[in-house]
Amino acid sequence: MKNRIQFRLRIHRDDAIAIGPGKIDLLEAVAESGSISAAARQLGMSYRRAWLLIDQINQALVSPAVVTATGGAHGGGAALTPLGAEVVRHYRAIEQRARLSAARDIAALTRLLAP
């Protein structure tokens, strides 16, 4: 059996999660694919769910994290704004620092797991 360590930082705004691991994954998928529908497929979710999550992210921030272009001769698309890229960068940096900071305790805990 292989152990997997995973940090799940969530920033709540009122009763909703403004920034969390699933939303960050979605932002990264949009950045990679250039499309909300492609990002949704990549993550195994419906387009509607992806669109609602992006709307929640955009509403929670001071300006949108994702901008979209409607279809046409060249099709539509979506892209991260500089703010969206910054949100992803900060989130991943926090995860990395947490892993490094907790490495000793993580190793101690994993040694206590049954083989």
BELLIN-V407890 format. One record per pair of residues at least 12 apart in sequence whose C-alpha atoms are under 6 Angstrom apart, sorted by the first residue. I is the first residue (numbers start at 1). J is the second residue. Records with the same first field share a line. If there is no record, write none. Layout:
I=J, J
This chain:
18=57, 60
24=88
31=79, 80
34=77, 78, 79
35=77, 78
65=80, 81, 83, 84
66=79, 80, 81
67=79
